[in-house]
Amino acid sequence: MAKLKITQTRSTIGQSARHRGTLRALGLGKIGRSVERDESPQLAGMLRKVRHLVRVDSDA
């Protein structure tokens, strides 16, 4: 499985509760925090919802 590095780049202030919950489920919550996750269809859907708040880099 490919790994993705996800970094939060924008604040959750003013965002919907669903977006804040999605970031929390990804393991984020503060600007600049990064996590690594295995690529999956579920992860792709989560990233699609918060793509305006995060930066995604592949470790290829």
OpenMM code with the backbone's topology and positions (N, CA, C; nanometers):
from openmm import Vec3, app, unit

residues = "MET ALA LYS LEU LYS ILE THR GLN THR ARG SER THR ILE GLY GLN SER ALA ARG HIS ARG GLY THR LEU ARG ALA LEU GLY LEU GLY LYS ILE GLY ARG SER VAL GLU ARG ASP GLU SER PRO GLN LEU ALA GLY MET LEU ARG LYS VAL ARG HIS LEU VAL ARG VAL ASP SER ASP ALA".split()
positions = [
    Vec3(0.0826, -0.1188, 0.0000),
    Vec3(0.0000, 0.0000, 0.0000),
    Vec3(0.0871, 0.1253, 0.0000),
    Vec3(0.0420, 0.2238, -0.0732),
    Vec3(0.1126, 0.3514, -0.0770),
    Vec3(0.0799, 0.4311, 0.0493),
    Vec3(0.1772, 0.5052, 0.0955),
    Vec3(0.1583, 0.5915, 0.2126),
    Vec3(0.1329, 0.7340, 0.1651),
    Vec3(0.0457, 0.8041, 0.2353),
    Vec3(0.0199, 0.9445, 0.2083),
    Vec3(0.0542, 1.0247, 0.3321),
    Vec3(0.1233, 1.1359, 0.3144),
    Vec3(0.1518, 1.2272, 0.4244),
    Vec3(0.0510, 1.3409, 0.4144),
    Vec3(-0.0288, 1.3591, 0.5203),
    Vec3(-0.1350, 1.4581, 0.5216),
    Vec3(-0.0984, 1.5645, 0.6243),
    Vec3(-0.0965, 1.6900, 0.5815),
    Vec3(-0.0601, 1.8012, 0.6683),
    Vec3(-0.1736, 1.9023, 0.6694),
    Vec3(-0.2179, 1.9420, 0.7886),
    Vec3(-0.3214, 2.0445, 0.7988),
    Vec3(-0.2584, 2.1801, 0.7713),
    Vec3(-0.3189, 2.2568, 0.6795),
    Vec3(-0.2633, 2.3858, 0.6403),
    Vec3(-0.3526, 2.5028, 0.6776),
    Vec3(-0.4784, 2.4773, 0.7079),
    Vec3(-0.5710, 2.5856, 0.7411),
    Vec3(-0.6485, 2.5523, 0.8673),
    Vec3(-0.7011, 2.6556, 0.9303),
    Vec3(-0.7729, 2.6427, 1.0562),
    Vec3(-0.9131, 2.5849, 1.0358),
    Vec3(-0.9670, 2.5260, 1.1417),
    Vec3(-1.1039, 2.4748, 1.1371),
    Vec3(-1.2056, 2.5790, 1.1826),
    Vec3(-1.1585, 2.6976, 1.2218),
    Vec3(-1.2507, 2.8042, 1.2630),
    Vec3(-1.3397, 2.8397, 1.1450),
    Vec3(-1.4690, 2.8391, 1.1669),
    Vec3(-1.5642, 2.8721, 1.0618),
    Vec3(-1.6038, 2.7544, 0.9749),
    Vec3(-1.5465, 2.6378, 0.9994),
    Vec3(-1.5798, 2.5183, 0.9214),
    Vec3(-1.6966, 2.4452, 0.9871),
    Vec3(-1.7612, 2.3604, 0.9099),
    Vec3(-1.8740, 2.2849, 0.9635),
    Vec3(-1.8246, 2.1785, 1.0617),
    Vec3(-1.9159, 2.1303, 1.1418),
    Vec3(-1.8829, 2.0258, 1.2389),
    Vec3(-1.8371, 1.8985, 1.1681),
    Vec3(-1.8904, 1.8709, 1.0512),
    Vec3(-1.8491, 1.7520, 0.9752),
    Vec3(-1.7040, 1.7634, 0.9311),
    Vec3(-1.6618, 1.8827, 0.8895),
    Vec3(-1.5228, 1.9009, 0.8484),
    Vec3(-1.4302, 1.8886, 0.9684),
    Vec3(-1.4683, 1.9469, 1.0813),
    Vec3(-1.3865, 1.9356, 1.2021),
    Vec3(-1.3770, 1.7899, 1.2458),
    Vec3(-1.4859, 1.7164, 1.2367),
    Vec3(-1.4850, 1.5754, 1.2734),
    Vec3(-1.3985, 1.4919, 1.1808),
    Vec3(-1.4015, 1.5239, 1.0527),
    Vec3(-1.3188, 1.4509, 0.9564),
    Vec3(-1.1714, 1.4729, 0.9849),
    Vec3(-1.1325, 1.5974, 1.0149),
    Vec3(-0.9926, 1.6238, 1.0490),
    Vec3(-0.9522, 1.5486, 1.1750),
    Vec3(-1.0409, 1.5457, 1.2732),
    Vec3(-1.0106, 1.4753, 1.3980),
    Vec3(-0.9942, 1.3255, 1.3706),
    Vec3(-1.0787, 1.2700, 1.2843),
    Vec3(-1.0686, 1.1276, 1.2502),
    Vec3(-0.9387, 1.0977, 1.1748),
    Vec3(-0.8877, 1.1958, 1.1023),
    Vec3(-0.7602, 1.1788, 1.0332),
    Vec3(-0.6426, 1.1896, 1.1283),
    Vec3(-0.6654, 1.2395, 1.2483),
    Vec3(-0.5579, 1.2552, 1.3457),
    Vec3(-0.4981, 1.3944, 1.3443),
    Vec3(-0.5712, 1.4883, 1.2867),
    Vec3(-0.5240, 1.6262, 1.2787),
    Vec3(-0.6044, 1.7130, 1.3742),
    Vec3(-0.5727, 1.8402, 1.3819),
    Vec3(-0.6462, 1.9304, 1.4695),
    Vec3(-0.5741, 2.0618, 1.4900),
    Vec3(-0.4459, 2.0649, 1.4569),
    Vec3(-0.3695, 2.1884, 1.4677),
    Vec3(-0.2977, 2.2131, 1.3357),
    Vec3(-0.2865, 2.3390, 1.2999),
    Vec3(-0.2181, 2.3753, 1.1762),
    Vec3(-0.0725, 2.3305, 1.1846),
    Vec3(-0.0251, 2.2671, 1.0791),
    Vec3(0.1123, 2.2209, 1.0739),
    Vec3(0.1320, 2.0777, 1.1190),
    Vec3(0.0314, 2.0181, 1.1797),
    Vec3(0.0423, 1.8784, 1.2240),
    Vec3(0.0323, 1.7863, 1.1031),
    Vec3(0.1127, 1.6810, 1.1021),
    Vec3(0.1148, 1.5853, 0.9900),
    Vec3(0.0939, 1.4439, 1.0405),
    Vec3(0.0327, 1.3623, 0.9565),
    Vec3(0.0155, 1.2197, 0.9839),
    Vec3(0.0432, 1.1430, 0.8560),
    Vec3(0.0777, 1.0156, 0.8709),
    Vec3(0.0945, 0.9269, 0.7553),
    Vec3(-0.0133, 0.8199, 0.7617),
    Vec3(-0.0796, 0.7978, 0.6498),
    Vec3(-0.1862, 0.6992, 0.6411),
    Vec3(-0.1679, 0.6153, 0.5153),
    Vec3(-0.2149, 0.4914, 0.5211),
    Vec3(-0.2170, 0.4060, 0.4026),
    Vec3(-0.3286, 0.4531, 0.3105),
    Vec3(-0.2998, 0.4514, 0.1811),
    Vec3(-0.3983, 0.4930, 0.0824),
    Vec3(-0.5125, 0.3917, 0.0777),
    Vec3(-0.6366, 0.4426, 0.0782),
    Vec3(-0.7542, 0.3567, 0.0705),
    Vec3(-0.8708, 0.4385, 0.0157),
    Vec3(-0.9762, 0.3732, -0.0302),
    Vec3(-1.0935, 0.4465, -0.0789),
    Vec3(-1.1584, 0.5315, 0.0316),
    Vec3(-1.1593, 0.4808, 0.1541),
    Vec3(-1.2174, 0.5561, 0.2655),
    Vec3(-1.1377, 0.6837, 0.2913),
    Vec3(-1.0061, 0.6720, 0.2883),
    Vec3(-0.9201, 0.7879, 0.3094),
    Vec3(-0.9397, 0.8893, 0.1965),
    Vec3(-0.9525, 0.8422, 0.0746),
    Vec3(-0.9727, 0.9324, -0.0392),
    Vec3(-1.1003, 1.0138, -0.0224),
    Vec3(-1.2062, 0.9503, 0.0274),
    Vec3(-1.3314, 1.0212, 0.0509),
    Vec3(-1.3187, 1.1254, 0.1602),
    Vec3(-1.2459, 1.0924, 0.2663),
    Vec3(-1.2249, 1.1880, 0.3751),
    Vec3(-1.1446, 1.3081, 0.3260),
    Vec3(-1.0409, 1.2816, 0.2472),
    Vec3(-0.9577, 1.3905, 0.1966),
    Vec3(-1.0336, 1.4784, 0.0984),
    Vec3(-1.1252, 1.4197, 0.0235),
    Vec3(-1.2058, 1.4979, -0.0696),
    Vec3(-1.2916, 1.5998, 0.0049),
    Vec3(-1.3394, 1.5631, 0.1241),
    Vec3(-1.4243, 1.6525, 0.2029),
    Vec3(-1.3472, 1.7696, 0.2620),
    Vec3(-1.2190, 1.7496, 0.2929),
    Vec3(-1.1414, 1.8554, 0.3600),
    Vec3(-1.0217, 1.8995, 0.2763),
    Vec3(-1.0291, 1.8836, 0.1457),
    Vec3(-0.9143, 1.9152, 0.0609),
    Vec3(-0.8734, 2.0617, 0.0681),
    Vec3(-0.9639, 2.1507, 0.1091),
    Vec3(-0.9317, 2.2924, 0.1204),
    Vec3(-0.8575, 2.3235, 0.2516),
    Vec3(-0.8441, 2.2251, 0.3411),
    Vec3(-0.7803, 2.2462, 0.4705),
    Vec3(-0.6469, 2.1726, 0.4844),
    Vec3(-0.6164, 2.0829, 0.3923),
    Vec3(-0.4986, 1.9982, 0.4072),
    Vec3(-0.4134, 1.9985, 0.2808),
    Vec3(-0.2882, 1.9523, 0.2966),
    Vec3(-0.1974, 1.9276, 0.1846),
    Vec3(-0.1625, 1.7788, 0.1899),
    Vec3(-0.1638, 1.7125, 0.0751),
    Vec3(-0.1384, 1.5698, 0.0692),
    Vec3(-0.0145, 1.5465, -0.0167),
    Vec3(0.0831, 1.4746, 0.0397),
    Vec3(0.2041, 1.4379, -0.0320),
    Vec3(0.2147, 1.2856, -0.0331),
    Vec3(0.2510, 1.2301, -0.1481),
    Vec3(0.2681, 1.0850, -0.1536),
    Vec3(0.4148, 1.0522, -0.1267),
    Vec3(0.4381, 0.9426, -0.0586),
    Vec3(0.5742, 0.8963, -0.0289),
    Vec3(0.6156, 0.7927, -0.1328),
    Vec3(0.6191, 0.8333, -0.2566),
    Vec3(0.6508, 0.7386, -0.3646),
    Vec3(0.7957, 0.7496, -0.4038),
] * unit.nanometer
topology = app.Topology()
chain = topology.addChain("A")
for resn in residues:
    res = topology.addResidue(resn, chain)
    for name in ("N", "CA", "C"):
        topology.addAtom(name, app.Element.getBySymbol(name[0]), res)
